[in-house]
Amino acid sequence: MYGEDTRPNTQEPPELPAFGALLVDTSRADRVGEFRGVAGPRWSLRPVGGGIGWEAEPRHVRPALLIEQLRARTARLNARSRGEVL
């Protein structure tokens, strides 16, 4: 029946994180990225320390746990020590 499954959108958008905050994109296998800004209805993220960014829907993004932040930063430093990134 028409309108049977329609409900008003009462869910408020998530609060905008601080620029550079580390977030987890759950739609991309819990990939950690830095918040870079808003691109229309999506949020722009990029890998820790630089690289090619991506866009994510705010509903699929959550703040990174301390251990996730540590892993992302350590992976970046290890890659740098191996000469894989500058």
Sequence and secondary structure as in RCSB ss.txt:
>XXXX:A:sequence
MYGEDTRPNTQEPPELPAFGALLVDTSRADRVGEFRGVAGPRWSLRPVGGGIGWEAEPRHVRPALLIEQLRARTA
RLNARSRGEVL
>XXXX:A:secstr
 TTTT             TT EEEEGGGTTEEEEEEEEETTEEEEE TTSS  EEE GGGEEE  HHHHHHHHHH
HHHHHHTTS  
